[in-house]
């Protein structure tokens, strides 16, 4: 029976969090964290209703990390896709990146959707109505093609439009299951699509994948300063978390008319755009991808834009970005 978010799987998720304490009050400002070595002992802990609970919580490394590391040992490259701001086309880029890597029949690609509250990858990949199959080996990804598999919470929702209203620990528990219990098999690439920002999901993915090794992160932005503001924070997060920044992609960078090929700047770069940010912060600029309404249509219909419009300016730009990403992770075969 496929897993869903009805009661049996709720219990399974809780069992993954047996070492996470059940707090009786919100964590105070400057809380060291209930699983920290200083939990229950710091200055911020004095007078906190959770002090005794945190002090008695088992400390030490997560015992599931070696299991995850072993499970993912057959994956050659792991790439995170991040964005500081929502709405910049991060999940769209993740889907295009996966399609591009999988366009080679010699590559096998996995796409993991860790946007627990807003899972859009299944829709974009055309597998929204599928469910997860379970075997003795674990959960099986939903296969879009013979060499492109997807895992998302969307496959577990009883109804397509059900909201997922979870706090951080339950999100982290499900991400752990995606890494520990999914039978990814031998992959050339595992692409991890994350939600916007620098929150629980990002911390969880980073801590769980650290031992198995992450090649790095691709950061997606749009040209305007409102987006770049948050991208700077995202890059800072990567540096503090020890995640290599493979580079930045400027999405929606101009609009190329499909009829006359004239380019217009819809989101004008008032502070130099992504290219200037890369210069300022010392990270690689992977490329600029223009707006193309057909990308949105392809995602709505669950089709590959790269296959449908291979000669479009956006497709050509995307191919260059993917080639740059491949070179940065040591794969010169990506063209």
C-alpha positions as a printed NumPy array, in Angstrom:
array([[  0.   ,   0.   ,   0.   ],
       [  1.529,   3.368,  -0.947],
       [  2.389,   5.736,   1.903],
       [  0.112,   8.696,   2.434],
       [ -0.185,  11.354,   5.085],
       [ -3.044,   9.588,   6.805],
       [ -2.599,   8.178,  10.29 ],
       [ -0.179,   5.22 ,   9.719],
       [  2.459,   7.422,   8.084],
       [  1.908,  10.126,  10.709],
       [  3.005,   7.513,  13.26 ],
       [  5.964,   6.496,  11.109],
       [  7.111,  10.087,  10.915],
       [  6.832,  10.464,  14.67 ],
       [  9.014,   7.377,  15.132],
       [ 11.744,   9.079,  13.108],
       [ 11.744,  11.892,  15.639],
       [ 12.033,   9.834,  18.817],
       [ 15.173,  11.742,  19.831],
       [ 13.524,  15.114,  19.348],
       [ 12.119,  16.412,  22.65 ],
       [  8.489,  17.481,  22.898],
       [  8.747,  21.016,  24.216],
       [  6.025,  22.497,  26.395],
       [  6.724,  26.124,  25.411],
       [  8.201,  27.992,  22.433],
       [ 11.999,  28.189,  22.298],
       [ 13.174,  31.517,  23.781],
       [ 15.409,  33.995,  22.014],
       [ 19.072,  32.866,  21.941],
       [ 18.001,  29.282,  22.672],
       [ 21.017,  26.989,  22.022],
       [ 18.651,  24.333,  20.635],
       [ 17.117,  21.343,  22.429],
       [ 19.679,  18.923,  20.943],
       [ 22.704,  21.182,  21.53 ],
       [ 25.434,  20.191,  23.982],
       [ 24.49 ,  23.348,  25.899],
       [ 20.76 ,  22.528,  25.983],
       [ 19.286,  23.262,  29.403],
       [ 22.556,  24.783,  30.621],
       [ 22.892,  28.125,  28.797],
       [ 21.986,  31.548,  30.153],
       [ 18.88 ,  31.593,  27.929],
       [ 17.72 ,  28.363,  29.564],
       [ 17.27 ,  29.862,  33.016],
       [ 13.591,  30.041,  33.873],
       [ 12.542,  28.374,  30.593],
       [  9.728,  25.799,  31.041],
       [ 11.658,  23.479,  28.69 ],
       [ 14.9  ,  23.512,  30.707],
       [ 14.576,  20.09 ,  32.321],
       [ 13.313,  18.524,  29.093],
       [ 16.237,  19.878,  27.07 ],
       [ 18.787,  18.973,  29.725],
       [ 17.673,  15.319,  29.651],
       [ 17.533,  15.012,  25.855],
       [ 20.096,  12.522,  24.463],
       [ 23.035,  14.326,  22.852],
       [ 25.424,  13.261,  20.147],
       [ 25.332,  12.628,  16.39 ],
       [ 22.183,  11.424,  14.665],
       [ 22.407,   7.601,  14.506],
       [ 20.63 ,   7.629,  11.135],
       [ 23.356,   9.612,   9.357],
       [ 25.602,   6.557,   8.702],
       [ 22.552,   4.748,   7.266],
       [ 21.818,   7.716,   4.978],
       [ 25.46 ,   7.912,   3.932],
       [ 25.436,   4.231,   3.001],
       [ 22.123,   4.561,   1.149],
       [ 23.435,   7.462,  -0.946],
       [ 26.894,   6.022,  -1.586],
       [ 25.913,   5.043,  -5.143],
       [ 25.045,   8.633,  -6.131],
       [ 27.905,  10.384,  -7.949],
       [ 26.798,  14.016,  -7.639],
       [ 24.432,  15.785,  -5.256],
       [ 23.371,  19.334,  -6.105],
       [ 21.168,  21.669,  -4.049],
       [ 19.041,  24.298,  -5.784],
       [ 18.458,  27.323,  -3.548],
       [ 16.903,  30.76 ,  -3.715],
       [ 16.608,  33.513,  -1.185],
       [ 13.325,  34.812,  -2.604],
       [ 10.231,  32.862,  -3.596],
       [  8.825,  33.229,  -7.099],
       [ 12.157,  33.43 ,  -8.919],
       [ 11.644,  30.14 , -10.778],
       [ 13.771,  27.905,  -8.548],
       [ 11.581,  24.8  ,  -8.833],
       [ 11.15 ,  25.432, -12.551],
       [ 14.924,  25.587, -12.888],
       [ 15.288,  22.388, -10.831],
       [ 12.934,  20.564, -13.179],
       [ 14.767,  21.892, -16.242],
       [ 18.125,  20.94 , -14.733],
       [ 16.866,  17.404, -14.121],
       [ 15.443,  17.099, -17.642],
       [ 18.698,  18.373, -19.121],
       [ 20.92 ,  15.931, -17.225],
       [ 18.492,  13.094, -18.055],
       [ 18.517,  13.977, -21.777],
       [ 21.602,  11.772, -21.989],
       [ 20.499,   8.145, -21.968],
       [ 23.736,   7.298, -20.161],
       [ 22.789,   9.418, -17.112],
       [ 20.325,   8.51 , -14.371],
       [ 18.896,  11.42 , -12.409],
       [ 16.893,  11.821,  -9.209],
       [ 14.927,  14.933,  -8.269],
       [ 13.982,  15.33 ,  -4.594],
       [ 11.366,  17.932,  -3.669],
       [ 12.002,  19.194,  -0.132],
       [  9.501,  22.045,  -0.374],
       [  7.19 ,  20.299,   2.076],
       [  4.499,  22.995,   2.219],
       [  4.54 ,  23.912,  -1.471],
       [  5.444,  20.849,  -3.538],
       [  5.29 ,  21.745,  -7.233],
       [  7.822,  19.362,  -8.788],
       [  5.326,  16.514,  -9.477],
       [  3.087,  18.899, -11.454],
       [  6.013,  20.202, -13.477],
       [  7.24 ,  16.691, -14.207],
       [  3.819,  15.394, -15.26 ],
       [  3.489,  12.796, -12.477],
       [  1.134,  14.6  , -10.088],
       [ -1.369,  11.738,  -9.934],
       [  1.216,   9.049,  -9.086],
       [  1.786,   7.4  ,  -5.712],
       [  4.845,   5.94 ,  -4.013],
       [  5.455,   2.2  ,  -4.239],
       [  6.939,   0.406,  -1.24 ],
       [  9.052,  -2.748,  -1.352],
       [ 11.416,  -4.542,   1.012],
       [ 14.192,  -2.295,  -0.312],
       [ 12.316,   0.885,   0.649],
       [ 10.25 ,   3.532,  -1.081],
       [ 10.606,   3.685,  -4.855],
       [ 10.87 ,   7.053,  -6.6  ],
       [  8.189,   7.896,  -9.153],
       [  9.859,   7.496, -12.539],
       [  9.119,  10.193, -15.108],
       [ 11.228,   8.395, -17.703],
       [ 13.463,   5.353, -17.523],
       [ 16.319,   7.49 , -16.179],
       [ 14.569,  10.277, -14.258],
       [ 12.979,   9.649, -10.851],
       [ 11.139,  12.025,  -8.508],
       [ 10.265,  12.014,  -4.802],
       [  7.865,  14.501,  -3.212],
       [  5.36 ,  14.816,  -0.391],
       [  2.754,  15.512,  -3.087],
       [  2.624,  11.767,  -3.818],
       [  1.538,  11.164,  -0.214],
       [ -1.313,  13.668,   0.091],
       [ -4.779,  12.098,   0.352],
       [ -6.115,  14.954,  -1.802],
       [ -4.171,  17.063,  -4.271],
       [ -5.117,  20.393,  -2.663],
       [ -4.559,  19.379,   0.981],
       [ -2.394,  21.817,   2.931],
       [  0.631,  20.541,   4.842],
       [  0.653,  22.449,   8.139],
       [  3.751,  21.202,   9.904],
       [  6.355,  22.605,  12.242],
       [ 10.057,  22.122,  11.614],
       [ 10.616,  18.735,  13.338],
       [  7.988,  16.952,  11.23 ],
       [  9.366,  18.487,   8.032],
       [ 12.82 ,  17.325,   9.02 ],
       [ 11.489,  13.847,   9.747],
       [ 10.053,  13.497,   6.255],
       [ 13.223,  14.797,   4.6  ],
       [ 15.135,  12.189,   6.568],
       [ 12.807,   9.493,   5.228],
       [ 13.365,  10.737,   1.662],
       [ 17.088,  10.201,   2.165],
       [ 17.069,   7.133,   4.407],
       [ 14.156,   5.082,   3.087],
       [ 13.968,   5.907,  -0.634],
       [ 15.713,   3.379,  -2.858],
       [ 17.436,   5.84 ,  -5.194],
       [ 19.818,   3.224,  -6.534],
       [ 22.741,   4.217,  -8.725],
       [ 22.379,   7.823,  -9.844],
       [ 24.649,  10.182, -11.7  ],
       [ 22.842,  13.179, -10.193],
       [ 20.546,  13.815,  -7.252],
       [ 19.053,  17.304,  -7.505],
       [ 17.514,  18.616,  -4.283],
       [ 14.912,  21.338,  -4.792],
       [ 14.552,  23.37 ,  -1.603],
       [ 12.013,  25.973,  -0.473],
       [ 12.958,  29.673,  -0.476],
       [ 14.998,  31.041,   2.396],
       [ 17.343,  29.551,   4.994],
       [ 15.131,  27.572,   7.333],
       [ 14.534,  24.117,   8.811],
       [ 14.533,  22.246,   5.507],
       [ 17.892,  23.697,   4.477],
       [ 19.509,  22.948,   7.828],
       [ 18.127,  19.418,   7.754],
       [ 19.304,  18.665,   4.21 ],
       [ 22.755,  20.057,   4.954],
       [ 23.247,  18.113,   8.193],
       [ 21.928,  14.836,   6.774],
       [ 23.971,  15.034,   3.562],
       [ 27.204,  16.395,   5.016],
       [ 28.851,  12.999,   5.527],
       [ 27.803,  11.633,   2.139],
       [ 29.096,  14.772,   0.424],
       [ 27.324,  17.54 ,  -1.464],
       [ 28.938,  18.868,  -4.649],
       [ 27.459,  22.289,  -4.025],
       [ 24.519,  24.615,  -4.469],
       [ 23.119,  26.462,  -7.453],
       [ 21.458,  29.714,  -6.4  ],
       [ 18.618,  31.117,  -8.534],
       [ 17.657,  34.791,  -8.68 ],
       [ 15.938,  37.345, -10.878],
       [ 17.672,  40.606, -11.9  ],
       [ 15.952,  43.078,  -9.574],
       [ 17.434,  44.195,  -6.265],
       [ 14.466,  42.892,  -4.233],
       [ 15.539,  39.365,  -5.197],
       [ 19.272,  40.012,  -4.895],
       [ 18.796,  41.208,  -1.311],
       [ 17.751,  37.734,  -0.232],
       [ 20.259,  35.987,  -2.488],
       [ 23.087,  37.642,  -0.569],
       [ 21.663,  36.099,   2.6  ],
       [ 21.434,  32.708,   0.86 ],
       [ 25.093,  32.881,  -0.165],
       [ 26.013,  33.862,   3.388],
       [ 24.046,  30.855,   4.661],
       [ 25.98 ,  28.54 ,   2.342],
       [ 29.295,  29.89 ,   3.549],
       [ 28.347,  29.545,   7.21 ],
       [ 26.993,  26.039,   6.621],
       [ 30.053,  24.948,   4.654],
       [ 28.166,  24.447,   1.387],
       [ 30.095,  25.186,  -1.791],
       [ 28.316,  27.712,  -4.007],
       [ 28.631,  26.349,  -7.535],
       [ 27.299,  29.606,  -8.894],
       [ 24.322,  31.822,  -9.549],
       [ 21.722,  31.678, -12.316],
       [ 19.871,  34.843, -13.288],
       [ 16.41 ,  33.677, -14.287],
       [ 13.812,  35.788, -16.153],
       [ 16.703,  37.839, -17.502],
       [ 14.979,  39.787, -20.247],
       [ 12.213,  38.648, -22.561],
       [ 13.045,  37.418, -26.051],
       [ 10.106,  37.687, -28.432],
       [  9.597,  34.271, -30.052],
       [  8.59 ,  35.936, -33.335],
       [ 11.1  ,  38.76 , -33.894],
       [ 13.708,  37.689, -31.236],
       [ 13.897,  41.276, -29.913],
       [ 14.902,  41.309, -26.24 ],
       [ 13.118,  43.515, -23.679],
       [ 14.122,  43.974, -20.031],
       [ 10.991,  43.115, -18.041],
       [ 12.748,  43.024, -14.647],
       [ 15.403,  45.675, -15.052],
       [ 18.601,  45.236, -13.056],
       [ 18.881,  48.466, -11.06 ],
       [ 22.043,  47.391,  -9.198],
       [ 23.824,  45.349, -11.86 ],
       [ 21.803,  42.137, -11.559],
       [ 23.148,  38.689, -10.865],
       [ 26.393,  39.173, -12.761],
       [ 27.403,  42.15 , -10.586],
       [ 26.421,  40.273,  -7.419],
       [ 28.714,  37.399,  -8.426],
       [ 31.575,  39.84 ,  -8.949],
       [ 30.936,  41.465,  -5.577],
       [ 30.65 ,  38.173,  -3.659],
       [ 33.282,  36.203,  -5.552],
       [ 31.066,  33.386,  -6.847],
       [ 30.722,  32.017, -10.408],
       [ 28.057,  33.423, -12.71 ],
       [ 26.53 ,  30.401, -14.426],
       [ 24.422,  32.298, -16.952],
       [ 21.276,  34.289, -17.651],
       [ 18.052,  32.636, -18.802],
       [ 15.48 ,  34.839, -20.568],
       [ 11.748,  34.781, -19.935],
       [  9.79 ,  32.51 , -22.22 ],
       [  6.029,  31.981, -21.656],
       [  6.371,  28.506, -23.11 ],
       [  8.423,  27.413, -20.086],
       [  5.422,  28.063, -17.838],
       [  3.118,  26.257, -20.247],
       [  5.435,  23.254, -20.408],
       [  5.507,  23.076, -16.592],
       [  1.7  ,  23.311, -16.403],
       [  1.371,  20.404, -18.82 ],
       [  4.18 ,  18.38 , -17.239],
       [  6.297,  18.389, -20.397],
       [  9.976,  19.002, -21.058],
       [ 10.502,  22.51 , -22.418],
       [ 13.98 ,  21.505, -23.572],
       [ 12.6  ,  18.772, -25.815],
       [  9.7  ,  20.835, -27.139],
       [ 11.65 ,  24.02 , -28.001],
       [ 15.314,  23.045, -28.392],
       [ 16.206,  26.06 , -30.579],
       [ 14.597,  28.731, -28.391],
       [ 16.882,  31.367, -26.784],
       [ 15.85 ,  30.184, -23.315],
       [ 16.72 ,  26.569, -24.121],
       [ 20.113,  27.524, -25.536],
       [ 20.832,  29.61 , -22.42 ],
       [ 19.743,  26.764, -20.136],
       [ 22.017,  24.318, -21.926],
       [ 24.969,  26.638, -21.302],
       [ 24.078,  26.877, -17.612],
       [ 23.823,  23.101, -17.308],
       [ 27.17 ,  22.651, -19.079],
       [ 28.752,  25.079, -16.61 ],
       [ 27.259,  23.198, -13.662],
       [ 28.534,  19.897, -15.065],
       [ 32.074,  21.26 , -15.397],
       [ 32.032,  22.618, -11.864],
       [ 31.171,  19.176, -10.424],
       [ 33.783,  17.497, -12.62 ],
       [ 31.507,  16.089, -15.323],
       [ 32.784,  17.248, -18.707],
       [ 30.388,  14.939, -20.558],
       [ 27.452,  17.351, -20.045],
       [ 26.847,  19.343, -23.221]])
